[in-house]
Amino acid sequence: MVYKPIEERTYLDYLKIVGWRLVKGGIDYNLLDDKGIFMCSIKISHGKGQKREVVAFSVNKTEKKFKERGLKWPPKKK
């Protein structure tokens, strides 16, 4: 499956649905689950005058973490 970058705001909304969060690390962002346990690093691309997007590789990693925990990607509001 081919993955596309996702806007940061949309990505954060998806994480909020399941109770996960992003915390700024040294360079990248750290993805934490609902218990505050580190899962993986997430890259967000941005530039001068460009919108901020979660890169495709990080979207793929997030989907794998969702599937490991038996969740569907992208999550839907109930």
ABEGO torsion letter per residue (X at the ends): XBBBBBBAAAAAAAAAAAGBBBBBBAABBBBBBAAGBBABBBBBBBBBGBBBBBBAAAAAAAAAAAAAAGBBOBBBBX
